[in-house]
Amino acid sequence: MDLLALEHDRPFVLEALRSGEIDYLEHVGEAVEGDFFRQLINRQVLQRLADSYPTPRKKEEVPIWLYLASELSLKLHGAQSHHAFPRVLRSGGLIDALGPELGGCKTTHPETGDVTLACPGFNQKNDYDRQTPCDQDFLRKFARDTQEQRLHAWFNREVPRCLRSLKLLDPEGLFLGDASYLFVPNNPGYEGSDLLWFDEHNHPADGQQIDRTDPRYQLRRCYKLVSLVHLNRQLDFFFVVGARVISGRRHECPILYELVEGLVKAVGRDVMKMLIVDRGLLDGPLMGRLKKQDRIDTIVPVRTNMDLYADVIGLTRSRDFRWEPYVSSPTPARPLTTPHQPLGIQKREAKRQQTLAERKAQAAVHQTAPAGIPHTLLGIERDLRSWSDCPIPLTAVVSREVNEHGECKDWVIVTTSSSLTATQIRSTYELRTAIEERHRQYKCFWDLTHMHSRAFSLVINQALFVLLAYTLLQAHLRLRKRQELNRRTCTSVFGLLTPTLQVVAVYYRQRFCLFSIAEFATILLTIADPARGKLLEKINRLEKNLYSLLENARSP
């Protein structure tokens, strides 16, 4: 069954209402989740994702778009168990977005009298009346039977294509690559997991070189998530466009570059222009291949045990080597202005911020940092070819961090770009730290690591659908011009956007309209006969159905 998008058509529904013609009406709250799903439906996002989903079924009895919407609804509520689906469905906004024809109607349970749902369903196999569009066991079995490799390929191909169709990809083409451990309970039943040693900061440790009696080191069972994230310099969004869950012992470097190549195949060249990674993902041949074949530059710090590092540090001792002061560009703050502030106050604040930035930049260029104040110096060397593994000439930037005691610490960043300045290279690499906050949000506020099943297919499902829900919510807020909320946690976003206006939803011939309670009451009071009698008869029939839709309900 195809997804039927309900069209918001106020004139059409209003004219039908004044004529006494309606199909259904209900009292709803314009919650952020309902608006989120309405946008996914109206923009054909759910249908596009469903058309290419790797279904494990030969016969489609329940639409795939409903399965995807149900998984997203569960992840938005932080309910990782599929058995929470009936509870989430009644408390969420998915039903409001689907409308009465697909999502069902509110009614009362014949035994308890509690308000529940009466749903039409998609087949005639149920002995009891349906209270959800599909059963929670269908969701669990469908997820368990989906092949892991095909699910990975679907996510890494369709998510960036979906973002491209929504015109949300930034033209500067900045992408972050990173890996993070996903810890699970120490149960050997977790398929594909590894048991590794970690220190108190959750960094991996060599079990042969540590004191295993030291309480700072612990054995922990884990997977590894390799991800590719798209962002801009203002940190307005963080779109996960590539991800793969692997065993904890596998190295992430070849996996990440496979994700990059998959992204290029999915959306073409010139979408990704700069890849920012940490030194653990340093790979000269792959960096050269990205530059030659796909025109993608890479920014990465150099390890201190490399000959390239020693060569660059040696060049800093030359008399011709020049240093320049560097002032770190702060992370863009949330807008200080609000729509309620007068225009004059907004202009004065913008002018003040511009003046402060100009003064800070002038002080960095024309003055030397006073003694005793920590500061940073940058130096640059171009056309370096001493790293034989990389076939591309490199540009190196030496960052010299000077503390309050005058002690210096040098570290080196290299890039395959030959046009960026030292300040541009350093400021671009500083964006990489933003991914640490993303990892914290995935794990702490989106329950990414709360794996209720030990089957590897369900572990993959859990991780990828959390990332999909996170990315689509980021896209929704950006389309709604609320990108300042994208750096907040999911709980904060829902707290700021709900509750909203309580309205009456009126449906007629696949169209709907939302009326405030006062507006709906005014319309009812001004309807003339015979439309008034026709509408009264229809409303009485709807009220009667409220108590009779579930005649053979399953016990609560």
C-alpha positions as CSV (number, residue, x, y, z in Angstrom):
1,M,0.0,0.0,0.0
2,D,1.4,3.4,-1.0
3,L,1.9,6.2,1.5
4,L,-1.0,8.6,1.2
5,A,0.1,12.1,2.0
6,L,-2.6,14.3,3.6
7,E,-2.6,17.6,1.9
8,H,-3.0,20.8,4.0
9,D,-5.8,22.6,2.1
10,R,-7.5,25.2,4.3
11,P,-9.9,26.7,1.7
12,F,-11.1,23.2,0.6
13,V,-11.7,21.9,4.1
14,L,-13.2,25.1,5.3
15,E,-15.8,25.1,2.5
16,A,-16.6,21.5,3.1
17,L,-17.0,22.1,6.8
18,R,-19.4,25.0,6.2
19,S,-21.4,22.7,3.9
20,G,-21.6,20.0,6.6
21,E,-19.2,17.6,4.8
22,I,-16.4,16.1,6.9
23,D,-14.8,12.6,7.1
24,Y,-13.3,12.9,10.6
25,L,-12.3,15.4,13.2
26,E,-10.2,15.1,16.4
27,H,-8.6,17.3,19.0
28,V,-4.8,17.2,18.7
29,G,-1.7,19.0,19.9
30,E,0.7,20.4,17.3
31,A,3.7,18.7,18.7
32,V,7.1,18.7,17.1
33,E,6.9,15.0,16.4
34,G,3.7,15.3,14.4
35,D,5.1,18.2,12.4
36,F,8.3,16.2,11.9
37,F,6.4,13.2,10.4
38,R,4.2,15.5,8.3
39,Q,7.2,17.0,6.7
40,L,8.7,13.6,6.0
41,I,5.5,12.5,4.3
42,N,4.8,15.7,2.4
43,R,8.4,15.9,1.1
44,Q,8.3,12.2,0.0
45,V,11.3,11.4,2.3
46,L,9.7,8.3,3.8
47,Q,8.5,7.0,0.4
48,R,12.0,7.5,-1.1
49,L,13.7,5.7,1.7
50,A,11.1,2.9,1.5
51,D,11.4,2.4,-2.2
52,S,15.0,1.3,-1.9
53,Y,14.9,-0.4,1.5
54,P,16.4,-4.0,1.5
55,T,13.2,-5.7,2.6
56,P,13.7,-9.3,3.8
57,R,10.1,-10.2,2.7
58,K,9.1,-11.5,-0.7
59,K,5.5,-10.4,0.0
60,E,4.8,-7.0,1.4
61,E,1.8,-7.1,3.7
62,V,2.7,-4.1,5.8
63,P,4.1,-1.1,3.9
64,I,7.8,-0.5,4.4
65,W,7.2,3.2,4.9
66,L,5.2,2.4,8.0
67,Y,8.0,0.2,9.3
68,L,10.5,3.1,8.8
69,A,8.1,5.6,10.4
70,S,7.6,3.3,13.4
71,E,11.3,2.8,13.9
72,L,11.9,6.5,13.7
73,S,9.1,7.1,16.3
74,L,10.7,4.6,18.7
75,K,14.1,6.2,18.4
76,L,12.8,9.8,18.9
77,H,11.3,8.6,22.2
78,G,14.4,6.8,23.3
79,A,12.5,3.5,23.4
80,Q,14.8,0.9,21.9
81,S,12.6,-2.1,22.6
82,H,10.0,-2.8,19.9
83,H,7.6,-3.9,22.6
84,A,7.3,-0.2,23.6
85,F,5.6,0.6,20.3
86,P,2.0,0.7,21.4
87,R,2.9,3.1,24.3
88,V,5.0,5.3,22.0
89,L,2.3,5.3,19.3
90,R,-0.4,6.6,21.7
91,S,1.8,9.3,23.2
92,G,3.6,10.4,20.0
93,G,2.8,12.4,16.9
94,L,3.0,9.7,14.3
95,I,-0.7,8.9,14.4
96,D,-1.6,12.6,14.0
97,A,0.6,12.8,10.9
98,L,-0.9,9.7,9.3
99,G,-4.5,10.7,9.7
100,P,-7.5,8.6,10.5
101,E,-7.5,6.5,7.3
102,L,-4.0,5.0,8.0
103,G,-3.2,5.9,11.6
104,G,-6.6,5.0,13.1
105,C,-9.1,6.8,15.3
106,K,-9.2,7.4,19.0
107,T,-11.6,5.3,20.9
108,T,-12.1,3.7,24.3
109,H,-11.2,0.2,25.5
110,P,-14.3,-1.8,26.2
111,E,-12.8,-3.3,29.4
112,T,-10.9,-0.4,31.0
113,G,-12.5,2.6,29.4
114,D,-9.1,4.1,28.7
115,V,-8.6,6.0,25.5
116,T,-6.8,3.9,22.9
117,L,-6.6,3.5,19.1
118,A,-8.7,1.6,16.6
119,C,-6.6,1.1,13.5
120,P,-7.7,-0.3,10.1
121,G,-4.5,-2.3,9.5
122,F,-3.3,-3.7,6.2
123,N,-4.6,-7.3,6.2
124,Q,-7.3,-9.4,7.7
125,K,-5.2,-11.8,9.7
126,N,-5.9,-10.5,13.2
127,D,-8.4,-12.2,15.4
128,Y,-8.6,-9.2,17.7
129,D,-9.4,-5.6,16.7
130,R,-6.2,-3.6,15.9
131,Q,-5.0,-1.0,18.3
132,T,-1.9,-0.2,16.3
133,P,-1.3,0.0,12.5
134,C,1.1,-2.9,12.8
135,D,2.1,-5.3,15.6
136,Q,5.3,-4.8,17.6
137,D,6.4,-8.3,16.8
138,F,6.3,-7.4,13.1
139,L,8.8,-4.6,13.7
140,R,11.1,-6.8,15.7
141,K,11.1,-9.7,13.2
142,F,11.4,-7.4,10.2
143,A,14.5,-5.7,11.8
144,R,16.0,-9.1,12.8
145,D,15.7,-10.6,9.3
146,T,17.2,-7.6,7.4
147,Q,20.7,-8.5,6.2
148,E,23.4,-6.4,7.8
149,Q,25.4,-5.6,4.7
150,R,22.4,-4.6,2.7
151,L,21.2,-2.4,5.5
152,H,24.6,-0.7,5.7
153,A,24.6,-0.1,2.0
154,W,21.1,1.3,2.0
155,F,21.9,3.8,4.8
156,N,25.2,5.0,3.2
157,R,23.6,5.4,-0.2
158,E,20.1,6.8,0.5
159,V,20.7,9.2,3.4
160,P,23.1,11.5,1.5
161,R,20.8,11.3,-1.6
162,C,17.9,12.3,0.6
163,L,19.8,15.3,2.0
164,R,20.8,16.3,-1.5
165,S,17.2,16.2,-2.7
166,L,16.3,18.5,0.2
167,K,19.1,20.8,-0.9
168,L,20.7,20.6,2.6
169,L,24.3,19.8,1.6
170,D,26.6,22.7,2.2
171,P,28.6,23.9,-0.9
172,E,31.9,24.1,1.1
173,G,31.8,20.3,1.4
174,L,33.3,19.8,4.9
175,F,33.1,16.2,6.3
176,L,34.4,14.7,9.5
177,G,35.5,11.1,9.8
178,D,35.8,9.3,13.1
179,A,35.3,6.1,15.0
180,S,33.9,5.5,18.5
181,Y,33.4,2.4,20.7
182,L,29.9,1.2,21.5
183,F,30.0,-0.6,24.9
184,V,27.5,-3.4,25.7
185,P,27.1,-5.7,28.7
186,N,29.8,-8.3,29.1
187,N,27.7,-11.1,27.6
188,P,29.5,-13.3,25.0
189,G,26.1,-13.8,23.3
190,Y,26.5,-10.4,21.6
191,E,27.3,-11.5,18.1
192,G,30.4,-10.0,16.6
193,S,31.5,-8.2,19.7
194,D,35.0,-8.1,21.2
195,L,36.4,-8.0,24.7
196,L,39.1,-5.4,25.0
197,W,41.1,-3.6,27.7
198,F,40.2,0.1,28.3
199,D,41.6,2.7,30.7
200,E,39.5,5.0,33.0
201,H,39.0,7.4,30.0
202,N,37.6,4.6,27.8
203,H,40.7,4.6,25.7
204,P,41.9,1.2,24.4
205,A,44.9,-0.3,26.2
206,D,47.3,-3.1,25.3
207,G,46.5,-6.0,27.6
208,Q,50.2,-7.2,27.4
209,Q,51.7,-3.9,28.6
210,I,49.4,-2.9,31.5
211,D,49.1,-4.1,35.1
212,R,45.9,-6.0,35.0
213,T,45.4,-5.7,38.7
214,D,45.3,-1.9,38.3
215,P,41.6,-0.9,38.9
216,R,42.0,1.9,36.3
217,Y,42.0,-0.8,33.5
218,Q,38.9,-2.9,32.8
219,L,37.8,-5.5,30.3
220,R,34.8,-4.2,28.3
221,R,32.8,-5.8,25.6
222,C,32.3,-3.5,22.6
223,Y,31.6,-2.8,19.0
224,K,33.0,0.0,16.9
225,L,31.0,2.7,15.0
226,V,32.8,4.3,12.1
227,S,30.9,7.4,10.9
228,L,31.1,10.1,8.3
229,V,29.5,13.4,9.3
230,H,28.7,16.5,7.2
231,L,28.8,19.9,8.8
232,N,29.4,23.6,8.1
233,R,31.7,26.1,9.8
234,Q,28.8,27.6,11.8
235,L,28.0,24.1,13.2
236,D,24.3,24.6,12.2
237,F,23.9,20.9,11.4
238,F,25.5,17.5,11.8
239,F,24.3,15.1,9.2
240,V,25.5,11.5,9.5
241,V,25.9,10.5,5.8
242,G,27.8,7.3,6.3
243,A,28.1,4.7,9.1
244,R,29.2,1.2,9.7
245,V,29.2,-1.0,12.9
246,I,32.1,-3.4,13.1
247,S,33.7,-5.5,15.8
248,G,35.7,-3.6,18.4
249,R,39.0,-5.1,17.3
250,R,38.9,-4.2,13.6
251,H,40.8,-1.1,12.5
252,E,38.6,1.8,11.3
253,C,40.9,3.3,8.7
254,P,40.0,1.2,5.6
255,I,36.3,1.3,6.7
256,L,36.2,5.1,6.7
257,Y,37.8,5.5,3.3
258,E,35.3,2.9,1.9
259,L,32.5,5.2,3.3
260,V,34.0,8.1,1.5
261,E,34.1,6.2,-1.8
262,G,30.5,5.1,-1.2
263,L,29.5,8.7,-0.7
264,V,31.1,9.8,-4.0
265,K,29.3,7.0,-5.8
266,A,26.0,8.0,-4.2
267,V,26.0,11.7,-4.8
268,G,28.8,12.3,-7.3
269,R,32.0,14.3,-7.2
270,D,32.4,17.8,-5.8
271,V,30.0,17.3,-2.9
272,M,32.7,16.3,-0.5
273,K,35.6,18.7,-0.9
274,M,37.4,18.4,2.5
275,L,37.8,15.4,4.8
276,I,38.9,16.1,8.4
277,V,40.2,13.1,10.3
278,D,42.4,12.4,13.4
279,R,45.9,10.8,13.2
280,G,44.5,7.4,13.8
281,L,43.0,7.6,10.2
282,L,46.3,8.7,8.6
283,D,46.8,6.8,5.4
284,G,49.1,8.2,2.7
285,P,48.0,6.0,-0.3
286,L,44.3,6.5,0.4
287,M,44.7,10.3,0.8
288,G,46.5,10.4,-2.5
289,R,43.8,8.4,-4.2
290,L,41.1,10.7,-2.9
291,K,43.0,13.7,-4.2
292,K,43.7,12.3,-7.6
293,Q,40.5,10.4,-8.4
294,D,37.8,12.4,-6.5
295,R,39.3,15.8,-5.9
296,I,38.9,15.5,-2.2
297,D,41.5,17.2,0.1
298,T,42.3,15.7,3.5
299,I,43.4,17.5,6.7
300,V,45.1,15.3,9.4
301,P,47.7,15.7,12.1
302,V,51.0,13.8,11.8
303,R,52.2,11.3,14.3
304,T,55.4,12.3,16.2
305,N,57.2,9.0,15.3
306,M,57.0,9.7,11.5
307,D,60.0,11.0,9.5
308,L,57.7,13.6,8.0
309,Y,57.2,15.1,11.5
310,A,61.0,15.2,12.1
311,D,61.5,16.9,8.7
312,V,59.0,19.6,9.3
313,I,60.2,20.3,12.8
314,G,63.7,20.5,11.4
315,L,62.6,23.2,8.9
316,T,61.4,25.4,11.7
317,R,65.0,25.9,12.8
318,S,65.8,27.6,9.5
319,R,66.3,31.4,9.5
320,D,63.9,31.8,6.7
321,F,61.1,30.0,8.5
322,R,58.4,32.5,9.6
323,W,55.9,32.4,12.4
324,E,52.6,34.2,12.6
325,P,50.3,34.6,15.6
326,Y,47.1,32.7,15.6
327,V,43.8,33.5,17.4
328,S,41.5,30.5,17.6
329,S,38.1,31.3,16.2
330,P,35.5,30.5,18.9
331,T,32.7,28.1,18.2
332,P,29.8,30.1,16.9
333,A,27.5,31.0,19.8
334,R,23.8,30.7,19.7
335,P,22.2,33.9,18.4
336,L,21.9,36.5,21.1
337,T,19.0,38.1,19.4
338,T,15.4,36.8,19.4
339,P,12.5,37.7,17.2
340,H,11.1,39.7,20.1
341,Q,14.0,42.1,20.3
342,P,13.6,45.5,18.6
343,L,15.4,45.9,15.4
344,G,17.6,48.7,16.8
345,I,18.9,46.5,19.6
346,Q,19.7,43.8,17.1
347,K,21.7,46.2,14.9
348,R,23.6,47.6,17.8
349,E,24.6,44.2,19.1
350,A,25.7,43.1,15.6
351,K,27.8,46.2,15.2
352,R,29.4,45.7,18.7
353,Q,30.3,42.1,17.9
354,Q,31.8,43.1,14.5
355,T,33.9,45.8,16.3
356,L,35.2,43.4,18.9
357,A,36.2,40.9,16.2
358,E,38.1,43.5,14.2
359,R,40.0,44.7,17.3
360,K,40.9,41.1,18.2
361,A,42.1,40.4,14.7
362,Q,44.2,43.6,14.6
363,A,45.8,42.8,18.0
364,A,46.8,39.4,16.8
365,V,48.4,40.7,13.6
366,H,50.3,43.8,14.9
367,Q,51.2,42.8,18.4
368,T,53.3,40.2,20.0
369,A,51.7,38.2,22.8
370,P,52.9,39.6,26.2
371,A,55.2,37.4,28.3
372,G,53.4,35.1,30.6
373,I,50.2,34.8,28.5
374,P,49.6,31.5,26.6
375,H,49.5,32.0,22.8
376,T,49.8,30.0,19.6
377,L,52.2,30.5,16.6
378,L,51.7,29.0,13.2
379,G,54.3,28.3,10.5
380,I,53.7,26.8,7.1
381,E,55.8,24.7,4.6
382,R,54.5,23.8,1.1
383,D,55.3,21.1,-1.5
384,L,56.7,18.5,0.9
385,R,57.5,15.2,-0.7
386,S,59.4,13.4,2.0
387,W,56.5,11.0,2.9
388,S,57.0,8.3,0.3
389,D,53.7,6.6,1.0
390,C,51.7,9.7,-0.1
391,P,52.0,10.4,-3.9
392,I,50.7,13.9,-3.4
393,P,52.8,16.9,-2.3
394,L,51.7,18.0,1.1
395,T,51.3,21.3,2.9
396,A,52.4,21.2,6.6
397,V,51.3,23.7,9.3
398,V,53.3,23.7,12.5
399,S,51.3,24.8,15.6
400,R,53.6,26.0,18.4
401,E,51.7,26.2,21.7
402,V,53.5,28.5,24.2
403,N,52.3,28.3,27.8
404,E,52.6,30.9,30.5
405,H,56.1,29.7,31.4
406,G,57.4,30.1,27.9
407,E,57.6,26.4,27.3
408,C,56.8,25.3,23.7
409,K,55.0,22.3,22.3
410,D,54.8,21.7,18.6
411,W,52.4,19.6,16.6
412,V,52.0,19.3,12.9
413,I,48.9,19.2,10.6
414,V,49.3,18.2,6.9
415,T,46.8,18.6,4.1
416,T,46.8,17.7,0.4
417,S,45.4,21.2,-0.4
418,S,48.0,23.6,-1.9
419,S,45.8,26.8,-1.7
420,L,44.8,27.1,2.0
421,T,46.7,29.4,4.4
422,A,48.0,28.3,7.7
423,T,45.1,30.0,9.6
424,Q,42.6,28.3,7.3
425,I,44.1,24.9,7.8
426,R,44.3,25.2,11.6
427,S,40.8,26.6,12.0
428,T,39.3,23.9,9.7
429,Y,40.9,21.2,11.7
430,E,39.5,22.6,14.9
431,L,36.0,21.6,13.6
432,R,37.0,18.0,14.3
433,T,36.4,18.3,18.0
434,A,32.7,18.9,17.3
435,I,32.3,15.2,16.6
436,E,33.1,14.4,20.2
437,E,30.0,16.2,21.3
438,R,28.0,14.3,18.7
439,H,29.3,11.0,20.1
440,R,28.2,12.1,23.6
441,Q,24.8,13.0,22.4
442,Y,24.3,9.7,20.5
443,K,25.3,7.6,23.5
444,C,23.9,9.6,26.4
445,F,20.7,11.2,25.0
446,W,19.7,8.9,22.1
447,D,20.5,5.6,23.8
448,L,22.7,4.4,21.0
449,T,24.4,1.8,23.1
450,H,21.3,0.4,24.9
451,M,21.2,-2.8,23.0
452,H,18.3,-4.9,24.1
453,S,19.1,-7.7,21.6
454,R,22.3,-9.7,21.1
455,A,21.6,-10.5,17.5
456,F,24.0,-8.6,15.3
457,S,21.3,-7.6,12.8
458,L,19.4,-5.9,15.6
459,V,22.5,-4.2,16.9
460,I,23.0,-2.8,13.4
461,N,19.4,-1.8,13.2
462,Q,19.6,0.0,16.6
463,A,22.7,2.0,15.6
464,L,21.7,3.0,12.1
465,F,18.1,4.0,12.9
466,V,19.2,6.1,15.9
467,L,21.6,7.9,13.5
468,L,18.9,8.2,10.8
469,A,16.4,9.7,13.3
470,Y,19.1,12.1,14.6
471,T,20.0,13.2,11.0
472,L,16.4,13.6,9.9
473,L,15.6,15.7,13.0
474,Q,18.6,17.9,12.3
475,A,17.3,18.3,8.7
476,H,13.8,19.1,9.9
477,L,15.0,21.8,12.3
478,R,17.2,23.3,9.5
479,L,14.3,23.4,7.1
480,R,12.2,25.1,9.8
481,K,14.9,27.7,10.2
482,R,15.5,26.5,13.8
483,Q,19.1,25.4,13.3
484,E,20.2,27.0,16.5
485,L,18.5,24.0,18.3
486,N,20.7,21.5,16.4
487,R,23.4,21.7,19.0
488,R,21.0,20.8,21.9
489,T,20.1,17.4,23.1
490,C,17.0,15.7,21.9
491,T,15.3,16.2,25.3
492,S,16.0,19.9,25.1
493,V,14.7,20.2,21.6
494,F,11.4,18.5,22.5
495,G,11.2,20.5,25.7
496,L,11.6,23.8,23.8
497,L,9.1,23.0,21.0
498,T,6.4,21.3,23.1
499,P,3.7,21.8,24.2
500,T,2.3,23.9,21.4
501,L,-1.1,25.1,20.3
502,Q,-4.0,22.8,20.9
503,V,-6.1,22.5,17.7
504,V,-9.0,20.7,16.1
505,A,-8.0,18.7,13.0
506,V,-10.7,18.3,10.4
507,Y,-10.2,15.7,7.6
508,Y,-12.1,15.5,4.3
509,R,-11.1,13.6,1.1
510,Q,-7.4,13.2,1.9
511,R,-7.1,16.9,2.9
512,F,-7.0,18.4,6.3
513,C,-6.9,21.7,8.2
514,L,-6.0,22.7,11.7
515,F,-8.3,25.2,13.5
516,S,-7.9,26.7,16.9
517,I,-10.6,25.9,19.4
518,A,-12.0,29.4,19.3
519,E,-12.0,29.5,15.5
520,F,-13.7,26.1,15.2
521,A,-16.4,27.1,17.7
522,T,-17.0,30.3,15.7
523,I,-17.5,28.3,12.5
524,L,-19.9,25.9,14.2
525,L,-22.0,28.8,15.5
526,T,-22.3,30.4,12.1
527,I,-23.2,27.4,10.0
528,A,-26.7,27.7,8.6
529,D,-29.3,25.0,7.9
530,P,-29.4,22.5,6.3
531,A,-25.6,22.2,6.6
532,R,-25.9,22.4,10.4
533,G,-28.2,19.4,10.6
534,K,-25.9,17.4,8.3
535,L,-22.9,18.2,10.3
536,L,-24.6,17.4,13.6
537,E,-25.6,14.0,12.3
538,K,-22.0,13.3,11.2
539,I,-20.6,14.4,14.6
540,N,-23.1,12.2,16.5
541,R,-22.0,9.2,14.3
542,L,-18.3,9.9,15.1
543,E,-19.1,10.2,18.8
544,K,-21.0,6.9,18.7
545,N,-18.0,5.2,17.0
546,L,-15.7,6.4,19.8
547,Y,-17.3,3.7,22.0
548,S,-17.8,1.0,19.5
549,L,-14.8,0.8,17.3
550,L,-13.2,-1.9,19.5
551,E,-15.8,-4.7,19.8
552,N,-13.3,-7.6,20.1
553,A,-10.3,-5.9,21.8
554,R,-7.3,-7.7,23.2
555,S,-7.1,-7.5,27.0
556,P,-4.8,-4.7,28.2
